[in-house]
Amino acid sequence: MAAEIAVTGDTPLDYLLRVMRNDEAELGVRVFAARSAAPYVHPRLSAVTVTRVSDKETLEELERKAIRLGKKIGLGDLTSLFAAAKH
C-alpha cells in the first residue's frame, strides 16, 4: 500500500473521497465510502473536563495571567482587550 501511495500520491482517505464523489458508482458503495471517510473529515466533538477557578484565583489574577501569556506567545499587549470587556 505504501508503494501505491508513493506512486499515485493517493491516501486511503483520498480513495474513499474519490469513490464517494463518483456518480457512476453504486449508491450503496458511495454511502459506504462517505461513512468511512466522515470521521477523518468531520471529527466528532469530544467531552472535556471543566475545572472551576480556585477560590484563590480572582478574575483579575486570571486576566493578569492571560496578559502575560499573550505577550509571551506574541499576541502583544492584551490589556486593552480586558479593559474593553469590563465596560
Contacts in CASP RR format, 6 or more apart in sequence:
PFRMAT RR
TARGET T0000
AUTHOR 0000-0000-0000
METHOD contacts of the structure
MODEL  1
MAAEIAVTGDTPLDYLLRVMRNDEAELGVRVFAARSAAPYVHPRLSAVTV
TRVSDKETLEELERKAIRLGKKIGLGDLTSLFAAAKH
1 12 0 8 1.000
4 10 0 8 1.000
5 11 0 8 1.000
10 18 0 8 1.000
13 37 0 8 1.000
13 40 0 8 1.000
13 41 0 8 1.000
16 33 0 8 1.000
16 34 0 8 1.000
16 36 0 8 1.000
16 37 0 8 1.000
17 33 0 8 1.000
17 37 0 8 1.000
17 41 0 8 1.000
19 25 0 8 1.000
19 29 0 8 1.000
19 30 0 8 1.000
19 33 0 8 1.000
20 30 0 8 1.000
20 33 0 8 1.000
20 34 0 8 1.000
20 37 0 8 1.000
21 30 0 8 1.000
22 30 0 8 1.000
25 33 0 8 1.000
53 59 0 8 1.000
53 62 0 8 1.000
63 82 0 8 1.000
66 78 0 8 1.000
66 82 0 8 1.000
67 77 0 8 1.000
67 78 0 8 1.000
67 79 0 8 1.000
67 82 0 8 1.000
70 76 0 8 1.000
70 78 0 8 1.000
71 77 0 8 1.000
71 78 0 8 1.000
END
